[in-house]
Amino acid sequence: MPSLTPSSYRDLPPVVWTIFAGTIVNRLGYLVTPFLIFFLASRGVTGAETTYVLGALGAGNLLGPAVGGILADRIGRRPTMIIGLVGTAAAQGALFLAPGVWTMAAAALLISAAGSTVSPAASALLADAVDSERRRRAYALFGWGVNIGTAVAGVLGGYLAAHGYWLLFAVDAGSMLVYALVVAVRLKEPKRDRTPQQAGNGKEGIGYGVVLRDRLAIVLLPLLGIQLFVYSLTEVALPLAIHDSGLSPAVYGAMAAVNAILVVALQPFTTAWLSRFPQLAVQGAGSTLIAVGVALTGLADGIAGYAVSVVVWSLGEVVVAGIAAGVVANLAPAHARGRYQGAFSWIWGVARFAALTLGVTAYTTLGPTVLWWTALVAGTATAAATVALTKRVDARTAHELAA
């Protein structure tokens, strides 16, 4: 029986802990983005011009994962991570020094594109390092590192911004370079046995055809994408709802703190306890909690109501931690793990981009009620559809283990 405490993580290999620690440092380097609008305003960028920079930032998150997945399988996980981290650090400096809107937009595109190449390579490296039984815990630990770093960055960013925006850029670039140094010194490229066909000389190629020909992946990834879209509404629709309720931005900050505290405090224990249950069933339950929590935002009319909704979807976030990435890793052939994780990361990027665009459009034009009902129906329906794939996913996993 699995331990109900984080001690159940002790059997994870050193490479997982190195990526966990590096991820915390790396996430400290995500200070500029939350304060980007304020920085642009300080440089005299108008509201209309700001959309170009923010659009470029979103576009990079669609480009980077696809490139990162290919590079991870083609040149290796470790080189891809180093390229992405160093490239992001350079782009941070370019954005700070950019003389005009279009150069700022180009730098923003490079920041998000280079930064998002790292995740597919890191995720593939985790899949290389652990077997299918431990992947959920490895990816949950990875996600926990993201949340710890993000929580610290949220506090640190406000302090640094008050003392000069250059400090945000300096910490961002420095944290990226520190993580790149950790990757270069502490991580080794895994040995992967690849046939000529797998290496790209046969029909598999080096692109995403291997994923597109996988019928199970083509069904599962969009389902996960819709669930991620619903979750991404917590970043977009919640602040809109709080603003429309006449509450101050400090209330949104408090809600973000509630989410961070719950996730950081509960995730290791919850993941260890839920590891005994079928993972797609757990994914379905957690996704349903997220959908219900997001929908409850529409019923909130004060701080207490918003707090309840945040607690519900935060618990869902804790429940699903690491499952989707682990399932995708288990579906992937060994030679294509980078591209499978690249496809999953790309789905993540599309979901977030859709929430920022379609979600906001639906909220402002069709009305908040339509958005809340859409989130509830879409989230619960895709959760049920995901659970329905359990037999097919288990059969594929068993086949890969036998192979």
ABEGO torsion letter per residue (X at the ends): XBBABAAAAAABBAAAAAAAAAAAAAAAAAAAAAAAAAAAAAAGBBAAAAAAAAAAAAAAAAAAAAAAAAAAAAAEAAAAAAAAAAAAAAAAAAAAABABAAAAAAAAAAAAAAAAAAAAAAAAAAAAABBAAAAAAAAAAAAAAAAAAAAAAAAAAAAAAAAEAAAAAAAAAAAAAAAAAAAAAABBBBBBBBBAAAAGABAAEABAAAAAABAAAAAAAAAAAAAAAAAAAAAAAAAAAAAAAGBBAAAAAAAAAAAAAAAAAAAAAAAAAAAABBAAAAAAAAAAAAAAAAAAAAABABAAAAAAAAAAAAAAAAAABGAAAAAAAAABBAAAAAAAAAAAAAAAAAAAAAAAAAAAAAAAAAEAAAAAAAAAAAAAAAAAAAAAAAAAAAAAAAAAAAX
